[in-house]
Amino acid sequence: MDIGKRIKQLRLRNNLTLEELASRTELTKGFLSQLERNLTSPSIQTLEDVVEALGTTMSKFFTEDTDEKIVFGSKDEFTDEQDNEIIHWIVPNAQKNLMEPVILELNPGAESMNIDPHEGEELGYVLSGRLFLIRERDRKGTMIKKGETFYIRGSESHHLENRSDKTASVLWISTPPAF
């Protein structure tokens, strides 16, 4: 690990000048400059003081930053084809996140799985066709067409139905993950 580079990275992230960091650590600006350029090595105690002044811990300091992937494409997608539906998990391992986006394709006459009551919320955007949102209190359902959105709380069980003769698809985002 490049300790000097890591110190400078954290100093800049905290919007501190060398002079401000020197004041917080009771070290000289020149020493810190040499430290950042790896021209000198700190003692453990000195490193602990610098790390604390940068607002972190030794364990976090030595944990490498990993670039979090934020853009996903078709090669990242996982698809599960069933008899009457296809589920496209468009963000890998989204079940570990706070929300889970999927694209659900329902064949004509098909129903999605029933989502039991939960503490979250759901949003759906119909990409093609038309669907009916069926909830406990509305068994007849509410029609949602291409370009329309539904937003519901998870307090009652619900599912989608495709009552048409064409495949319909919806971008369905749930929190917490439900699929």
C-alpha positions in Angstrom: 0.0 0.0 0.0 1.2 3.5 -0.8 0.8 5.2 2.6 1.7 8.7 1.4 -0.7 8.6 -1.5 -3.5 7.3 0.9 -2.8 10.2 3.3 -2.9 12.8 0.6 -6.1 11.2 -0.9 -7.9 11.4 2.5 -6.5 14.9 3.2 -7.9 16.2 -0.1 -11.2 14.3 0.4 -11.5 16.2 3.7 -10.6 19.5 2.0 -7.6 20.1 4.2 -4.4 21.9 3.4 -1.1 20.6 4.6 -1.0 23.5 7.0 -4.4 22.5 8.5 -3.4 18.9 8.8 -0.1 19.9 10.4 -2.1 22.0 13.0 -4.4 19.1 13.8 -1.6 16.6 14.2 1.1 18.9 15.8 3.4 17.8 13.0 5.2 20.1 10.6 3.9 21.0 7.1 7.3 19.9 5.7 7.2 16.5 7.5 3.6 15.8 6.2 4.7 16.8 2.7 7.6 14.3 2.8 5.2 11.7 4.2 2.7 12.2 1.3 5.6 11.9 -1.2 6.9 8.8 0.5 10.2 10.5 1.3 9.9 9.5 5.0 8.1 6.8 7.0 6.0 7.6 10.0 6.1 5.7 13.3 3.0 3.8 14.2 2.0 6.5 16.7 2.5 9.3 14.2 0.5 7.4 11.6 -2.3 6.9 14.2 -2.4 10.6 14.9 -2.5 11.5 11.2 -5.2 8.9 10.5 -7.3 10.2 13.4 -6.9 13.8 12.3 -8.2 12.7 8.9 -11.4 11.3 10.5 -10.9 7.6 10.1 -9.5 4.6 11.9 -6.4 2.5 11.2 -8.4 -0.4 10.0 -10.4 1.8 7.5 -7.2 3.5 6.4 -5.6 0.2 5.4 -8.7 -1.0 3.7 -8.3 -0.5 0.0 -10.9 1.6 -1.8 -12.7 -0.5 -4.4 -14.3 1.1 -7.3 -18.0 0.4 -6.9 -19.6 -0.5 -10.1 -22.5 1.9 -10.9 -23.3 1.2 -14.5 -24.6 -2.2 -15.7 -25.2 -3.5 -19.2 -26.8 -6.6 -20.8 -23.7 -8.6 -20.0 -24.3 -8.1 -16.3 -27.9 -9.2 -16.5 -29.2 -12.5 -15.2 -32.3 -13.9 -16.8 -34.7 -16.5 -15.4 -37.1 -17.9 -18.0 -40.2 -19.6 -16.6 -43.3 -20.9 -18.4 -45.3 -17.6 -18.3 -42.7 -15.0 -17.4 -39.2 -13.9 -17.8 -37.4 -12.1 -15.0 -34.3 -10.0 -15.9 -32.2 -9.1 -12.9 -30.6 -6.0 -14.3 -28.3 -5.2 -11.3 -26.2 -8.2 -10.2 -26.7 -9.2 -6.6 -29.3 -6.5 -6.0 -30.9 -8.6 -3.3 -28.1 -7.3 -1.0 -29.0 -3.7 -1.7 -31.9 -1.6 -0.3 -33.8 -1.9 -3.6 -34.1 -4.4 -6.3 -34.8 -3.5 -9.9 -36.0 -6.2 -12.4 -37.6 -6.2 -15.8 -40.5 -8.6 -15.7 -42.0 -9.9 -19.0 -45.4 -11.5 -18.7 -46.8 -13.7 -21.5 -50.5 -13.3 -22.5 -52.8 -14.4 -19.7 -49.9 -14.8 -17.2 -49.7 -13.5 -13.6 -46.6 -12.5 -11.7 -45.7 -14.1 -8.4 -47.8 -12.8 -5.5 -45.9 -10.3 -3.2 -46.8 -10.8 0.4 -47.2 -7.8 2.7 -43.9 -6.2 3.7 -42.5 -3.0 5.1 -41.3 -1.6 1.8 -42.5 0.2 -1.3 -42.6 -0.7 -5.0 -42.5 1.2 -8.2 -43.3 -0.1 -11.7 -43.0 1.5 -15.1 -44.7 -0.4 -17.9 -42.3 -0.7 -20.8 -44.7 -2.5 -23.2 -48.2 -3.7 -23.3 -50.7 -3.3 -20.4 -51.0 -4.9 -17.1 -53.4 -5.0 -14.2 -52.2 -4.4 -10.7 -54.2 -6.7 -8.4 -54.3 -5.8 -4.6 -56.1 -7.4 -1.7 -58.6 -4.5 -1.6 -59.0 -4.3 -5.4 -59.4 -7.8 -6.8 -60.7 -6.3 -10.1 -57.4 -4.6 -10.6 -56.1 -1.3 -11.9 -55.0 -1.2 -15.5 -51.5 0.3 -16.2 -50.5 0.9 -19.8 -47.2 1.4 -21.6 -45.6 4.6 -20.3 -47.5 4.6 -17.0 -46.1 4.1 -13.5 -47.5 2.5 -10.4 -46.2 3.3 -6.9 -47.5 1.3 -3.9 -46.7 0.6 -0.4 -46.1 -3.1 0.4 -48.7 -3.2 3.2 -51.0 -5.6 1.3 -50.4 -8.5 -1.0 -50.4 -7.8 -4.7 -49.4 -9.1 -8.1 -49.6 -8.2 -11.8 -51.7 -9.8 -14.5 -51.4 -9.7 -18.2 -55.0 -10.0 -19.5 -54.1 -9.1 -23.1 -53.0 -11.3 -26.0 -49.5 -9.6 -26.2 -46.5 -9.9 -24.0 -46.2 -7.1 -21.5 -43.1 -5.9 -19.7 -42.5 -3.7 -16.7 -39.5 -2.3 -14.9 -40.3 -3.2 -11.3 -38.3 -1.8 -8.4 -39.0 -3.1 -4.9 -37.6 -2.1 -1.5 -36.6 -4.2 0.2 -35.8 -6.8 -2.5 -38.8 -9.0 -3.1 -37.8 -11.2 -6.1 
